[in-house]
Amino acid sequence: MVRPACGSCQEQELTPAAAVPPAHEPVLLDEVVDLASRGPHRVVLDCTVGLGGHAQALLERLPDIETYVGIDRDPEALEQARARLSRFGDRLRTRQTTFDRSIDALDELGIGAVQFVLVDLGVSSFQLETGRRGFSFRLQGPLDMRMDPRDPDTAADLIRRLGPDDLARLLRDRGEVECAERLARALHDQRLTLRTTTDLARLVAEATPARVKARLKIHPATKVFMALRSAVNQEPEILERALPRLIDRLAPGGRIVVISFHSLEDRIAKRIFRGAATGCVCPPVFPVCNCGKRPTLGLVDRRPIKPSDPEVAGNPRSRSARMRAAIRL
Ligand SMILES: C[S@@+](CC[C@H](N)C(=O)[O-])C[C@H]1O[C@@H](n2cnc3c(N)ncnc32)[C@H](O)[C@@H]1O
């Protein structure tokens, strides 16, 4: 057995394809419960309920939670969350959708303001360690990577459709991949024969120069998989669209927490939180404020909260997690 997985990195040894994926170990769990407990939390919106790890702890430890809305775009994850959390009865409501549409889900459920919002980004252990979903370069599977199988484009579709320049941009911008142009050309040249995750991992390993491989601490395919997954699922785009809407729906004193595993996503949360925490943006030469902008958020901490050493020792995949939290004014 391996350590339970979380987040975007895929650097650990994984279970063989046929094995049952291990339970997902929620990251920064005590910190999330602590933040929720310090503010109002009658109505909670969990934008990425996944396998329900955070949900279970919050529902167990905070009996004042009357309504817990769990959203996930992955129908299989949601099914598992529903089964795991069934004993909480109608305290739990679930919806399969992307979290930029959470507000529509809340409207459908007749729920107004929410008091605690959790966004725990990335993939779950279940997704990562189920070979047929195509997220892991260590497990053979189709080049899929869709969190919602109803979405139109798989990773294979993207590789076939994009030209080498667009592929290079995708690898660079979404995965900070070294030698993006070279790898993009190799992917483009082999686009019709690439069928599986292991085909792709092999191709990337072969096309990565030896001097780069010697320097890398991770498998050369790690960032390529991350970049493709980000594009297939439009991960940063959804986060960017969702955060302002989620902040708007927070009740005064309510808290919002974003846990990310990717610097691009952490930068988005940081920028949007800081923007919302900033008041007047008039040039300093203006004698009085002309813009009327008022802060809508207070930051819990200017720096991201990281997992403790014991947490990283127990769950190595938590090590890239960064948590940002803010309070609605
Ligand atoms: C890291 S897991 C969440 C784990 C969960 N907190 C737990 O403790 O079990 C991330 C989950 O977010 C879901 N997800 C990722 N992007 C999403 C999006 N834009 N909308 C809805 N769900 C999303 C994934 O399908 C996955 O199940």
The ligand as an SDF file (V2000), in Angstrom:
LIG
                    3D

 27 29  0  0  0  0  0  0  0  0999 V2000
   -8.3790   17.2860   -3.6660 C   0  0  0  0  0  0  0  0  0  0  0  0
   -9.9120   16.6050   -4.0850 S   0  0  0  0  0  0  0  0  0  0  0  0
  -10.9450   17.1050   -2.7660 C   0  0  0  0  0  0  0  0  0  0  0  0
  -10.8360   16.1980   -1.5990 C   0  0  0  0  0  0  0  0  0  0  0  0
  -11.8270   16.4680   -0.4930 C   0  0  0  0  0  0  0  0  0  0  0  0
  -11.6260   17.7540    0.1210 N   0  0  0  0  0  0  0  0  0  0  0  0
  -11.7530   15.3540    0.5430 C   0  0  0  0  0  0  0  0  0  0  0  0
  -11.3190   15.6330    1.6720 O   0  0  0  0  0  0  0  0  0  0  0  0
  -12.0880   14.2230    0.2250 O   0  0  0  0  0  0  0  0  0  0  0  0
  -10.4550   17.6910   -5.3330 C   0  0  0  0  0  0  0  0  0  0  0  0
  -11.8500   17.3840   -5.8820 C   0  0  0  0  0  0  0  0  0  0  0  0
  -12.2690   18.5360   -6.5800 O   0  0  0  0  0  0  0  0  0  0  0  0
  -12.9840   18.1690   -7.7160 C   0  0  0  0  0  0  0  0  0  0  0  0
  -12.8900   19.3100   -8.6290 N   0  0  0  0  0  0  0  0  0  0  0  0
  -11.7740   19.8080   -9.1960 C   0  0  0  0  0  0  0  0  0  0  0  0
  -12.0760   20.8730   -9.9360 N   0  0  0  0  0  0  0  0  0  0  0  0
  -13.4170   21.0750   -9.7940 C   0  0  0  0  0  0  0  0  0  0  0  0
  -14.3240   22.0470  -10.3020 C   0  0  0  0  0  0  0  0  0  0  0  0
  -13.8990   23.0270  -11.0860 N   0  0  0  0  0  0  0  0  0  0  0  0
  -15.6180   21.9710   -9.9330 N   0  0  0  0  0  0  0  0  0  0  0  0
  -16.0540   20.9660   -9.1120 C   0  0  0  0  0  0  0  0  0  0  0  0
  -15.2450   20.0080   -8.6180 N   0  0  0  0  0  0  0  0  0  0  0  0
  -13.9380   20.0750   -8.9570 C   0  0  0  0  0  0  0  0  0  0  0  0
  -12.3010   16.9110   -8.1970 C   0  0  0  0  0  0  0  0  0  0  0  0
  -13.1880   16.1400   -8.9770 O   0  0  0  0  0  0  0  0  0  0  0  0
  -11.9180   16.2360   -6.8770 C   0  0  0  0  0  0  0  0  0  0  0  0
  -12.8970   15.3070   -6.4930 O   0  0  0  0  0  0  0  0  0  0  0  0
  1  2  1  0
  2  3  1  0
  2 10  1  0
  3  4  1  0
  4  5  1  0
  5  6  1  0
  5  7  1  0
  7  8  2  0
  7  9  1  0
 10 11  1  0
 11 12  1  0
 11 26  1  0
 12 13  1  0
 13 14  1  0
 13 24  1  0
 14 15  1  0
 14 23  1  0
 15 16  2  0
 16 17  1  0
 17 18  1  0
 17 23  2  0
 18 19  1  0
 18 20  2  0
 20 21  1  0
 21 22  2  0
 22 23  1  0
 24 25  1  0
 24 26  1  0
 26 27  1  0
M  CHG  2   2   1   9  -1
M  END
$$$$
